């Protein structure tokens, strides 16, 4: 079941990358940072899959992904914000987070090759915070990337809780851990579907 969900997620991600790339290069409507995020995610997922089949540790790419995701989605939401104060919040918080991670990795370089719970928590909560600001803005502004933002909030909150539970609770049974990873894979699929649905609602007519 989990393998099916994982490869379904890969397939939908690839579809999303193709569709949003078309919308960006042909109609210049899709956000450049969001297309970059989809390309970055596809590249990292492919790399992780290759390392997994080679029976190599892929946690370096996992940590690289969380930081890259924070930066690209942060820039994505920053580009949607109209307020200079909100833009400054994104710049300052991301910069502070990178400084914290830099200090942490300098003091303990082994964090690169393990699940970095501090990194996962900070990067995810920052993105959720940016998404919530965008939701607030959409009360009085056009609803840009509305469904994407819903997906971001649901996925990152749920996935962060599951990752923290799975890695903090070493004494859990294998069945519970398997359930945790299955739920995480399910959340990924739902998230990618919201991105696909956003394209259908916002860009399909413009790209056809």
Secondary structure in CASP SS format (residue, H / E / C, confidence):
PFRMAT SS
TARGET T0000
AUTHOR 0000-0000-0000
METHOD secondary structure of the structure
MODEL  1
X C 1.00
X H 1.00
X H 1.00
X H 1.00
X H 1.00
X H 1.00
X H 1.00
X H 1.00
X H 1.00
X H 1.00
X H 1.00
X H 1.00
X H 1.00
X H 1.00
X H 1.00
X H 1.00
X H 1.00
X H 1.00
X H 1.00
X H 1.00
X H 1.00
X H 1.00
X H 1.00
X H 1.00
X H 1.00
X H 1.00
X H 1.00
X C 1.00
X C 1.00
X C 1.00
X C 1.00
X H 1.00
X H 1.00
X H 1.00
X H 1.00
X H 1.00
X H 1.00
X H 1.00
X H 1.00
X H 1.00
X H 1.00
X H 1.00
X H 1.00
X H 1.00
X H 1.00
X H 1.00
X H 1.00
X H 1.00
X H 1.00
X H 1.00
X H 1.00
X H 1.00
X H 1.00
X C 1.00
X C 1.00
X C 1.00
X C 1.00
X C 1.00
X H 1.00
X H 1.00
X H 1.00
X H 1.00
X H 1.00
X H 1.00
X H 1.00
X H 1.00
X H 1.00
X H 1.00
X H 1.00
X H 1.00
X H 1.00
X H 1.00
X H 1.00
X H 1.00
X H 1.00
X H 1.00
X H 1.00
X H 1.00
X H 1.00
X H 1.00
X C 1.00
X C 1.00
X C 1.00
X H 1.00
X H 1.00
X H 1.00
X H 1.00
X H 1.00
X H 1.00
X H 1.00
X H 1.00
X H 1.00
X H 1.00
X H 1.00
X H 1.00
X H 1.00
X H 1.00
X H 1.00
X H 1.00
X H 1.00
X H 1.00
X H 1.00
X H 1.00
X H 1.00
X H 1.00
X H 1.00
X H 1.00
X C 1.00
X H 1.00
X H 1.00
X H 1.00
X H 1.00
X H 1.00
X C 1.00
X C 1.00
X C 1.00
X H 1.00
X H 1.00
X H 1.00
X H 1.00
X H 1.00
X H 1.00
X H 1.00
X H 1.00
X H 1.00
X H 1.00
X H 1.00
X H 1.00
X H 1.00
X H 1.00
X H 1.00
X H 1.00
X H 1.00
X H 1.00
X H 1.00
X H 1.00
X H 1.00
X C 1.00
X C 1.00
X C 1.00
X C 1.00
X C 1.00
X C 1.00
X C 1.00
X C 1.00
X H 1.00
X H 1.00
X H 1.00
X H 1.00
X H 1.00
X H 1.00
X H 1.00
X H 1.00
X H 1.00
X H 1.00
X H 1.00
X H 1.00
X H 1.00
X H 1.00
X H 1.00
X H 1.00
X H 1.00
X H 1.00
X H 1.00
X H 1.00
X H 1.00
X H 1.00
X H 1.00
X C 1.00
X C 1.00
X C 1.00
X C 1.00
X C 1.00
X H 1.00
X H 1.00
X H 1.00
X H 1.00
X H 1.00
X H 1.00
X H 1.00
X H 1.00
X H 1.00
X H 1.00
X H 1.00
X H 1.00
X H 1.00
X H 1.00
X H 1.00
X H 1.00
X H 1.00
X H 1.00
X H 1.00
X H 1.00
X H 1.00
X H 1.00
X H 1.00
X H 1.00
X H 1.00
X H 1.00
X H 1.00
X H 1.00
X H 1.00
X C 1.00
X H 1.00
X H 1.00
X H 1.00
X H 1.00
X C 1.00
END
